[in-house]
Amino acid sequence: MKLQRSMRNDLSDHPIARDQAILPTIPMEEFVNVVIDWLDSRLTGGVVWGNQRMGKTQAIRYLLDHGTQVLGAPIPTGLFSVWDPTYTSLTENRFFGALLSALNYAAPLTGTAAIKRQRLLDLIAERVVSAKEYRFLLFIDEAQWLDNVQLRYLMDLHNQLKISDIRLVCILVGQPELVEFRASLRSSKQAHLLGRFMSASHQFKGVTTEQEFKRIAYAFDEQSEYPAGSGISYTQAYVPIAYQNGWRLETNIPTIWKLLDNCLEAERLPKCNEFPMQALMALLVWLLSQLSLEDNESLDLRPELIEEGIYRRALIQIQDQISLQVSD
Amino acid sequence: MKYLPTVRLNGTSGWDPYGESILSIISRLAQKNHLDATGIGRIVGKRKHKTFLTERRLNPENVDVIDLCKLGDIGAWSGNSFTASFGREYVWPIVRPKLSPRMETNPRKISERGPLMKNIRLCHRCAVDDVHLIFHQLRGWSHCPVHEVTLSNVCPKCFKKFGPYTYSYRGIIPPTTACPHCNWNNNIAGQVSDSDVAIRRKFILEYMTWMDRVKDVLANQNRSVVFIGLPDYRFDMATVEQLIPGPDWLRGCLLESSELITSSTFNKKMGLNIRPKLPNRLFDKNLRETPDYRVGNTVAKATIHAIRCYGETDSYLKSMDSGLFHKVADRFECFVDEVDEYNDLITKPWFLWRAQFDRYFLVRRVSKFKPRIETIADSSLWSYWRNGPANVMQDEFDRENSDLCLWVNNIWWRKVFLESYYWMFRNYLSYCLDEEFYIKDDIEGYQSNLSTHGVLDPARRILGLLRNTNEGAALVFVNKKATQHAHLLELAATCLKIGPSEKAILQLFQLLQNDINRI
């Protein structure tokens, strides 16, 4: 018991306990492949949309961290998060200042809008040149809040960089409203914006099948490691004795998947087409932390525990998702 | 892996600022990021110095103004990247220099700059890459340590001096490598080559290590070398070399000598016996600070100030503007050993001691290249050496030494010491190359002529004429009485040095040779 308590203390710094773990999932792989495809097709932008809590931002972070390996080229990248557009927050100064800040510029708030714009162009050009590339990949998160004015600022950047033979590739990532925004631009025939930033689109889905859920559990069991270089997977860190005796989270996924359906039925909810990634991650982490208290050679994941986990950690987010699904 | 942002400014990637002056670093950051004096001050200034915009000009040597840690973070540079960016790092912190009366009455005259030039001085090849090294500002340097070209503080376009080595009191910090008068800027925004950076790093690191060693010696932490002591002390070159040549200083100092070697080789091929150029002006305070003049002037000063004289007289002290140089020179008097005969010192030119040169550093003061023989016997130190301590008051000897210690000015020490070595080595080489000439000719007569007759201006006039007429050669008529054989050859050598084409000079040489034969 003492050993288990000390282990729990150690696990407080674990990436999954701190919500810092980024695990390769099937939707993430699809997202990366789509981005590579767009880059190869020489598109200058595209739209990635999906419901909230599906792991879009995590996927971007994964790409930022592993850009060179995943994309096959040292393309400089940046992540810019858009804010709620109001009358006062749409100024050029604010936009370029925020973009400079997002690209980790040391003095993002100094100077006028024109100076900031020039600094931004210099910054992007310098990073591209120093990487010996010709592309700059800019992810724009929460892009559903983008305003026409902000898109025009981006278009200006795009044009200025093009003069220097640098291609600014903007990936707009956001919620389904982004599709509506795209439709509205199309209806207002703003082809110059559509052609630059929204020429392609991709839906980022959550977990839709048991197989995808198994893929996540497999990553917990085999494809994760903490601390780096230790060879200890996430599952092994939580239930080391059981893991040593062959227990795997992946083998329990069919039971969990079935119980998820059962719980929804018991709550008289419709079937969920797309489980939010965050809900399932919360469920798995909760289950592992509970199992770590009773880690032994013949560990068994009891259905009661799974049901409790679903109700305590996942059901609220799944209900939200279902309500959106019904309204669609 | 966690996504950790690194906060940077534009223009910092691929930039190694080691050895660049702090003014150049700040100026370049401001230029690349479109920041004014306040903008860059907010980023890299310390708490109380959030701007470089002040009523008075700010001295770049003032370390309290800049937050070096923050500056290092912005460029992802290591903490010691800026150690070589301040002139104070090249100052010898031995003793506080005793101030001259003029300085004491006017404290503002006391420079905080250490050994730096007042106006910005550039290497034209470094300026292409927008690089300004602190070495370019150091007094006593005439060449860029990286490219080995002459430094200039004059704009090549408008011929006015570059701006002062200070932060501007205006709102905008101008680029260091541009002319503030005509906006001349040769910067083509190129990346500094890796080889240049490697040369710079190697040179500066070795230089600073060497300086540390010298500092130890001067602070009496290294007892293996004693500067002032009894004549019994031996100073063999194995030890002194730690101090004198410096790491690559010798290379830098001997640039002109290497030119001389080339010149002499060329002369020998031509069948001529050309004497290498010697400084043609001495103590000319009004000498313009043009690159052509500066080298000669510096060498002349070093010659006068650094070359050892055995014994000092009051008259000599009075003849100098200040006793400072003289006393500094006196600090290094005891590198002479194994001088058997007193007469040798008097009669033989110093270069005849070349046999000892490999092992001993022989230093004598010459005034206008002429040994002051009459003063040698009056020297208290010389008497001490010759006759033993009985004839000299011991306390007097101690007082002299302590005074000398006080007078060791950081700036002049380095200048005097190193340049004296330069002068000596240069003449040693000249001697080796043109031995016959030196022995046969009356060197004193030649030198006195040289000190009164400049050859640079006639040479320029000749070459200007050649350029204007598109001719390959010029026939020069000379006054037989006024001009000596050596002076003519000096003129030819100078023409060769500043002339436009080798062919033209060859023909000029031929004509001169004929002329000389007639004389």
Interface residues (C-beta under 8 A of the other chain):
Chain A: Q20 R61 L64 D65 H66 N104 Y105 A106 A107 T110 G111 I115 Q118 R119 D122 L123 E126 R127 S130
Chain B: M1 K2 Y3 P5 T6 V7 R8 L9 N10 G11 S13 G14 K32 N33 H34 L35 G39 R42 I43 I74
